Amino acid sequence: QVQLVESGGGLVQAGESLRLSCVVSGSTFSINRMGWYRQAPGKERELVATITRGADSNYADFVKGRFTISRDNGKDTVNLQMNSLKPEDTAVYYCKASTFARAYWGQGTQVTVSS
């Protein structure tokens, strides 16, 4: 089993920054890919960024150049640095950890960007 706890969400103004963190516990040795997803009210959950154990990263087009995902395997933590935030980035952000067998999700953290 794997447990994920996100932190770092909050209310900011457009153009400001936030850093989200996800601490993973449990059978972390089985995790190969981790990522951040988000879900805005009335919309489906969407991929924001993912990163492999080898630090290969992938980003959604709408965050390229603004968001950076990083992973500390020693601390079993994945972070999402979000710069130049826009009102349309407002959503609940979820951390996801994937093994070859299944995926695990955190409880989510709210990010609200005011204009």
TORSERO-705402 format. One record per residue (C-alpha): residue in one letter; x, y, z. Coordinates in pm, whole numbers. Each point is the difference from the previous one (the first is absolute). Layout:
<lummis>
<lummi aa="a" c1="X" c2="Y" c3="Z"/>
...
</lummis>
This chain:
<lummis>
<lummi aa="q" c1="0" c2="0" c3="0"/>
<lummi aa="v" c1="98" c2="357" c3="-68"/>
<lummi aa="q" c1="-124" c2="314" c3="173"/>
<lummi aa="l" c1="34" c2="354" c3="-136"/>
<lummi aa="v" c1="-46" c2="330" c3="181"/>
<lummi aa="e" c1="2" c2="328" c3="-189"/>
<lummi aa="s" c1="69" c2="344" c3="141"/>
<lummi aa="g" c1="74" c2="352" c3="-117"/>
<lummi aa="g" c1="-324" c2="113" c3="-154"/>
<lummi aa="g" c1="-154" c2="336" c3="72"/>
<lummi aa="l" c1="-132" c2="328" c3="-132"/>
<lummi aa="v" c1="230" c2="220" c3="-207"/>
<lummi aa="q" c1="-34" c2="281" c3="-251"/>
<lummi aa="a" c1="66" c2="-39" c3="-369"/>
<lummi aa="g" c1="371" c2="5" c3="-77"/>
<lummi aa="e" c1="103" c2="-138" c3="338"/>
<lummi aa="s" c1="150" c2="-338" c3="82"/>
<lummi aa="l" c1="-82" c2="-306" c3="208"/>
<lummi aa="r" c1="187" c2="-320" c3="75"/>
<lummi aa="l" c1="-190" c2="-322" c3="51"/>
<lummi aa="s" c1="153" c2="-298" c3="176"/>
<lummi aa="c" c1="-109" c2="-362" c3="16"/>
<lummi aa="v" c1="148" c2="-230" c3="260"/>
<lummi aa="v" c1="-25" c2="-370" c3="-78"/>
<lummi aa="s" c1="10" c2="-279" c3="256"/>
<lummi aa="g" c1="-44" c2="-375" c3="-3"/>
<lummi aa="s" c1="129" c2="-222" c3="-279"/>
<lummi aa="t" c1="184" c2="280" c3="-177"/>
<lummi aa="f" c1="251" c2="-237" c3="-163"/>
<lummi aa="s" c1="-276" c2="-114" c3="-236"/>
<lummi aa="i" c1="-75" c2="347" c3="-139"/>
<lummi aa="n" c1="129" c2="70" c3="-350"/>
<lummi aa="r" c1="-180" c2="318" c3="-97"/>
<lummi aa="m" c1="-144" c2="288" c3="199"/>
<lummi aa="g" c1="-200" c2="296" c3="-113"/>
<lummi aa="w" c1="-226" c2="292" c3="68"/>
<lummi aa="y" c1="-350" c2="28" c3="-137"/>
<lummi aa="r" c1="-267" c2="264" c3="51"/>
<lummi aa="q" c1="-375" c2="27" c3="-10"/>
<lummi aa="a" c1="-189" c2="325" c3="-33"/>
<lummi aa="p" c1="-370" c2="28" c3="89"/>
<lummi aa="g" c1="-215" c2="-155" c3="-269"/>
<lummi aa="k" c1="299" c2="-137" c3="-189"/>
<lummi aa="e" c1="172" c2="-335" c3="-27"/>
<lummi aa="r" c1="324" c2="-73" c3="178"/>
<lummi aa="e" c1="298" c2="77" c3="-225"/>
<lummi aa="l" c1="369" c2="-68" c3="-4"/>
<lummi aa="v" c1="231" c2="282" c3="104"/>
<lummi aa="a" c1="343" c2="-166" c3="15"/>
<lummi aa="t" c1="158" c2="-338" c3="59"/>
<lummi aa="i" c1="348" c2="-120" c3="90"/>
<lummi aa="t" c1="161" c2="-341" c3="0"/>
<lummi aa="r" c1="239" c2="-144" c3="256"/>
<lummi aa="g" c1="275" c2="91" c3="-242"/>
<lummi aa="a" c1="-121" c2="363" c3="-3"/>
<lummi aa="d" c1="-141" c2="0" c3="-352"/>
<lummi aa="s" c1="-279" c2="256" c3="8"/>
<lummi aa="n" c1="-302" c2="77" c3="-212"/>
<lummi aa="y" c1="-222" c2="310" c3="7"/>
<lummi aa="a" c1="-338" c2="104" c3="-125"/>
<lummi aa="d" c1="29" c2="273" c3="-263"/>
<lummi aa="f" c1="-186" c2="250" c3="214"/>
<lummi aa="v" c1="268" c2="-8" c3="275"/>
<lummi aa="k" c1="319" c2="-29" c3="-206"/>
<lummi aa="g" c1="243" c2="271" c3="97"/>
<lummi aa="r" c1="-191" c2="86" c3="318"/>
<lummi aa="f" c1="-10" c2="-320" c3="209"/>
<lummi aa="t" c1="287" c2="-227" c3="98"/>
<lummi aa="i" c1="-38" c2="-348" c3="145"/>
<lummi aa="s" c1="278" c2="-151" c3="207"/>
<lummi aa="r" c1="51" c2="-319" c3="195"/>
<lummi aa="d" c1="215" c2="-89" c3="298"/>
<lummi aa="n" c1="19" c2="-378" c3="7"/>
<lummi aa="g" c1="195" c2="4" c3="324"/>
<lummi aa="k" c1="-279" c2="192" c3="174"/>
<lummi aa="d" c1="-284" c2="-160" c3="-197"/>
<lummi aa="t" c1="-129" c2="342" c3="-93"/>
<lummi aa="v" c1="-121" c2="154" c3="-322"/>
<lummi aa="n" c1="-36" c2="375" c3="-36"/>
<lummi aa="l" c1="-170" c2="233" c3="-243"/>
<lummi aa="q" c1="139" c2="352" c3="-25"/>
<lummi aa="m" c1="-266" c2="221" c3="-157"/>
<lummi aa="n" c1="102" c2="342" c3="-127"/>
<lummi aa="s" c1="-192" c2="270" c3="-186"/>
<lummi aa="l" c1="-328" c2="-139" c3="121"/>
<lummi aa="k" c1="-317" c2="88" c3="-189"/>
<lummi aa="p" c1="-364" c2="1" c3="113"/>
<lummi aa="e" c1="-61" c2="-299" c3="-229"/>
<lummi aa="d" c1="247" c2="-200" c3="211"/>
<lummi aa="t" c1="-257" c2="0" c3="279"/>
<lummi aa="a" c1="-79" c2="-362" c3="84"/>
<lummi aa="v" c1="49" c2="-278" c3="249"/>
<lummi aa="y" c1="343" c2="-147" c3="-64"/>
<lummi aa="y" c1="52" c2="-373" c3="56"/>
<lummi aa="c" c1="319" c2="-200" c3="38"/>
<lummi aa="k" c1="10" c2="-341" c3="-168"/>
<lummi aa="a" c1="242" c2="-287" c3="44"/>
<lummi aa="s" c1="4" c2="-287" c3="-248"/>
<lummi aa="t" c1="138" c2="-350" c3="29"/>
<lummi aa="f" c1="-23" c2="-268" c3="-266"/>
<lummi aa="a" c1="-310" c2="-134" c3="175"/>
<lummi aa="r" c1="-205" c2="308" c3="90"/>
<lummi aa="a" c1="-14" c2="371" c3="72"/>
<lummi aa="y" c1="-37" c2="179" c3="331"/>
<lummi aa="w" c1="-141" c2="348" c3="57"/>
<lummi aa="g" c1="34" c2="261" c3="269"/>
<lummi aa="q" c1="-291" c2="188" c3="148"/>
<lummi aa="g" c1="70" c2="318" c3="-197"/>
<lummi aa="t" c1="95" c2="355" c3="86"/>
<lummi aa="q" c1="-189" c2="310" c3="-110"/>
<lummi aa="v" c1="174" c2="265" c3="-210"/>
<lummi aa="t" c1="-190" c2="322" c3="-59"/>
<lummi aa="v" c1="138" c2="279" c3="-218"/>
<lummi aa="s" c1="-176" c2="334" c3="9"/>
<lummi aa="s" c1="14" c2="250" c3="-283"/>
</lummis>
